[in-house]
Amino acid sequence: MGRYIDSTGWEYEVMILNNRLAVYEHNYPPADGVWQNISFLKPLDGDSFLMGDGETMTFEMGKDGKVVRIKRRYEYLDPVE
């Protein structure tokens, strides 16, 4: 869980919502409804998940079990500290 940022400065937030893993994409301009920016993630295998649009999101984990970065489609998201 937590906030992540891509190389262009767009932010994403990974959370548990309604007992499901979800990612919220901070878009500009904002969508009409907050739910339009939320993708529920479906488990694929290991640390990889399927996003609502059919793309893959993979959590790269450190030895301590914490997320080091996330690969979203073809780009990487780094934790916001």
C-alpha positions as CSV (number, residue, x, y, z in Angstrom):
1,M,0.0,0.0,0.0
2,G,1.1,3.5,-0.5
3,R,1.8,6.3,-3.0
4,Y,3.9,5.9,-6.1
5,I,5.1,8.2,-8.8
6,D,6.2,7.7,-12.4
7,S,9.0,9.4,-14.3
8,T,6.7,12.2,-15.5
9,G,5.4,13.1,-12.0
10,W,2.0,11.4,-12.1
11,E,0.9,9.9,-8.8
12,Y,-0.7,6.6,-8.1
13,E,-2.0,5.2,-4.8
14,V,-2.3,1.5,-4.1
15,M,-4.9,0.6,-1.4
16,I,-7.3,-1.9,-0.1
17,L,-10.8,-0.8,-1.1
18,N,-13.9,-2.9,-0.3
19,N,-11.5,-5.8,0.7
20,R,-9.9,-5.7,-2.8
21,L,-6.5,-4.5,-4.0
22,A,-6.9,-1.3,-6.0
23,V,-4.9,1.4,-7.6
24,Y,-6.1,5.0,-7.8
25,E,-4.6,7.1,-10.7
26,H,-4.4,10.8,-10.0
27,N,-5.5,12.2,-13.4
28,Y,-5.7,15.7,-14.7
29,P,-8.2,17.0,-15.5
30,P,-9.9,15.0,-12.8
31,A,-12.6,12.5,-13.9
32,D,-16.2,13.3,-13.2
33,G,-16.3,10.6,-10.5
34,V,-13.5,9.2,-8.4
35,W,-14.5,5.6,-9.3
36,Q,-13.4,6.3,-12.9
37,N,-9.8,6.5,-11.7
38,I,-9.8,3.3,-9.7
39,S,-8.7,-0.1,-11.0
40,F,-9.3,-3.2,-9.0
41,L,-6.4,-5.6,-9.5
42,K,-7.0,-9.3,-10.2
43,P,-4.2,-11.7,-9.1
44,L,-2.3,-13.4,-12.0
45,D,0.7,-15.1,-10.4
46,G,3.2,-14.2,-7.8
47,D,3.4,-10.5,-7.5
48,S,1.6,-9.7,-10.9
49,F,-1.9,-8.5,-11.2
50,L,-4.3,-7.7,-14.1
51,M,-5.6,-4.1,-14.2
52,G,-9.2,-3.3,-15.2
53,D,-8.0,-2.3,-18.7
54,G,-6.3,-5.7,-19.3
55,E,-2.8,-4.4,-18.7
56,T,-0.4,-6.0,-16.1
57,M,0.9,-4.4,-12.9
58,T,3.8,-6.2,-11.2
59,F,5.1,-5.4,-7.7
60,E,8.9,-5.8,-7.4
61,M,9.6,-6.8,-3.8
62,G,12.8,-6.3,-1.7
63,K,14.3,-8.9,0.6
64,D,12.5,-7.2,3.5
65,G,9.1,-7.9,1.8
66,K,8.4,-4.2,1.0
67,V,7.7,-2.9,-2.5
68,V,10.8,-1.5,-4.2
69,R,8.9,-0.4,-7.3
70,I,6.0,-1.2,-9.5
71,K,6.0,-2.0,-13.2
72,R,2.8,-0.7,-14.7
73,R,2.5,-1.6,-18.4
74,Y,5.9,-0.5,-19.7
75,E,6.8,2.1,-17.1
76,Y,8.1,2.0,-13.5
77,L,6.5,3.6,-10.5
78,D,8.7,4.5,-7.5
79,P,7.5,4.8,-3.9
80,V,6.8,8.4,-2.6
81,E,8.6,8.8,0.7
